[in-house]
Amino acid sequence: MNELRTRTLAMTTLLAGVLVNCAIPLGLAKEKAPPVDTNDPTYRLYQLLDNNRAGKLTDFYLLADVYRDPANPKEELQHILKADYDKARMFGKLQILVRSVGKILPDQLKAYSTKELFDFGLSDQEKYMKTEPGAFGKSGDVYLKATADGPLASTPVTDEIRKSYELFVTQHLLPALEKK
């Protein structure tokens, strides 16, 4: 009887050892995120905001690109951006709202603040929500676009949307924030 008990105890110990040796590495082996390219626009923006603005940017308005109205090619419109960033947010750390107004003239820039010009836009055309650095469209990123008759709605991310996000960050947000 003692010999049976000893064998059972030995087998149980051996089995427990095998399970522990197999289970521990599986539990500890988290998928490592690939290293982020230091030239990635979002990474550069996050670093700038973390280092120079304590990880926060609230209600930052700026004029962006001038473009032709697709419905009336003779008319020029201008994008105005509102950016918010909070390092502590788990989701949507960076949010960029895009509105359009008629092309801003120099006299209008003297008479109105950028926030007032943004408010003239009345409704948001697009919203980019970015969580982690990397190309726009990764898990956790959200793109919303205004529908013809309604508010912003979730829209699949395409290469064109990735390019527009990168353009807003590299050509407008980063240069404006680096000046300040």
C-alpha positions in Angstrom: 0.0 0.0 0.0 2.9 2.4 0.9 4.5 1.6 -2.4 1.3 2.4 -4.3 1.0 5.7 -2.4 4.6 6.6 -3.2 4.2 5.9 -6.9 0.9 7.9 -7.0 2.6 10.8 -5.3 5.6 10.6 -7.6 3.4 10.5 -10.7 1.3 13.4 -9.4 4.4 15.4 -8.7 5.9 14.6 -12.1 2.6 15.5 -13.9 2.3 18.8 -11.9 5.9 19.7 -12.8 5.2 19.0 -16.5 2.1 21.1 -16.4 3.8 24.0 -14.6 6.7 23.9 -17.1 4.4 24.0 -20.0 1.8 26.5 -18.7 4.1 29.2 -17.3 5.8 30.0 -20.5 2.5 30.1 -22.4 1.0 32.5 -19.8 4.1 34.8 -19.8 4.6 34.8 -23.5 2.7 37.9 -24.5 2.7 38.9 -28.1 5.3 41.7 -28.4 4.3 44.7 -30.4 6.7 45.3 -33.3 9.0 48.3 -32.6 7.6 51.6 -33.8 9.4 53.4 -36.5 10.7 56.7 -35.0 9.8 58.4 -38.3 6.2 57.4 -37.9 4.1 60.7 -37.9 1.9 59.6 -34.9 5.0 58.5 -32.9 6.7 61.9 -33.6 3.5 63.8 -32.6 3.0 61.7 -29.4 6.7 62.3 -28.4 6.4 66.0 -29.1 3.2 66.3 -27.0 4.5 64.1 -24.2 7.7 66.0 -23.9 6.6 69.6 -24.5 3.0 69.6 -23.3 2.9 67.0 -20.5 1.0 64.5 -22.6 -2.0 66.8 -23.1 -3.4 69.0 -25.9 -6.8 70.5 -25.6 -8.8 72.3 -28.2 -6.0 73.1 -30.5 -7.4 74.7 -33.7 -5.5 75.3 -36.9 -6.0 76.1 -40.6 -5.1 73.3 -43.0 -5.2 72.8 -46.7 -7.1 74.7 -49.3 -8.9 72.5 -51.9 -11.5 72.7 -54.6 -15.1 72.0 -53.8 -16.0 68.7 -55.5 -19.6 69.9 -56.1 -18.5 73.3 -57.4 -14.9 73.1 -58.8 -14.7 76.9 -59.1 -15.0 77.4 -55.4 -12.1 77.0 -53.0 -12.7 75.6 -49.5 -10.4 75.2 -46.5 -10.1 72.5 -43.9 -9.9 73.6 -40.3 -8.7 71.1 -37.7 -9.3 70.7 -34.0 -6.9 68.4 -32.3 -7.1 66.9 -28.8 -4.6 64.5 -27.2 -4.5 62.9 -23.8 -1.7 60.4 -23.1 -3.7 58.9 -20.2 -6.7 57.9 -22.4 -6.8 54.2 -23.1 -8.7 54.7 -26.3 -8.6 57.5 -28.8 -5.6 59.3 -27.3 -5.4 61.5 -30.4 -8.6 62.9 -31.9 -8.7 65.1 -35.0 -11.9 66.8 -36.1 -12.1 68.2 -39.6 -14.4 70.9 -40.8 -14.6 72.9 -44.0 -15.3 76.6 -44.6 -14.8 78.9 -47.6 -11.2 79.8 -48.2 -10.0 82.1 -45.3 -9.0 85.5 -46.4 -6.3 87.6 -44.6 -8.8 90.0 -43.2 -10.8 87.1 -41.8 -7.7 85.9 -40.0 -7.3 89.3 -38.4 -11.0 89.5 -37.4 -11.6 86.0 -36.1 -9.8 83.4 -34.0 -9.1 80.0 -35.4 -11.7 78.6 -33.0 -14.3 81.0 -34.3 -13.5 80.0 -37.9 -13.8 76.3 -36.9 -17.2 77.1 -35.4 -18.3 78.7 -38.7 -17.9 75.2 -40.2 -21.1 74.2 -38.3 -20.6 70.4 -38.6 -17.8 67.9 -38.5 -16.9 66.4 -41.9 -14.4 63.8 -40.5 -13.0 62.5 -37.3 -9.8 60.5 -36.8 -9.3 58.7 -33.5 -5.8 57.2 -33.0 -4.7 55.1 -30.0 -1.2 53.8 -30.7 1.6 55.0 -33.1 1.8 53.3 -36.5 -0.1 53.5 -39.7 -3.7 54.8 -39.4 -6.2 51.9 -39.4 -4.6 49.6 -36.8 -6.7 48.0 -34.1 -8.1 50.8 -31.9 -8.2 53.4 -34.6 -11.5 54.8 -35.7 -12.4 56.9 -38.7 -15.8 58.7 -38.9 -17.1 60.5 -41.9 -20.2 62.7 -42.3 -23.0 61.1 -44.4 -24.9 63.2 -46.9 -27.9 63.7 -44.6 -26.6 62.8 -41.2 -23.9 63.0 -38.6 -20.5 61.3 -38.5 -20.6 57.5 -39.0 -18.0 54.8 -38.8 -16.3 54.3 -42.2 -13.7 51.6 -43.2 -10.2 52.9 -43.4 -8.8 53.0 -46.9 -5.3 54.0 -48.3 -6.8 57.4 -49.2 -7.9 57.9 -45.6 -4.5 56.8 -44.3 -2.9 59.4 -46.6 -5.2 62.2 -45.5 -4.5 61.4 -41.9 -0.8 61.4 -42.5 -1.1 64.7 -44.5 -3.0 66.4 -41.6 -0.4 65.2 -39.1 2.8 65.8 -41.1 1.9 69.0 -43.0 -0.2 70.8 -40.5 -0.2 69.5 -36.9 3.5 68.8 -36.4 4.7 72.0 -38.0 2.2 74.1 -36.0 3.1 72.5 -32.7 6.8 72.6 -33.4 6.6 76.4 -33.8 5.0 76.9 -30.4 
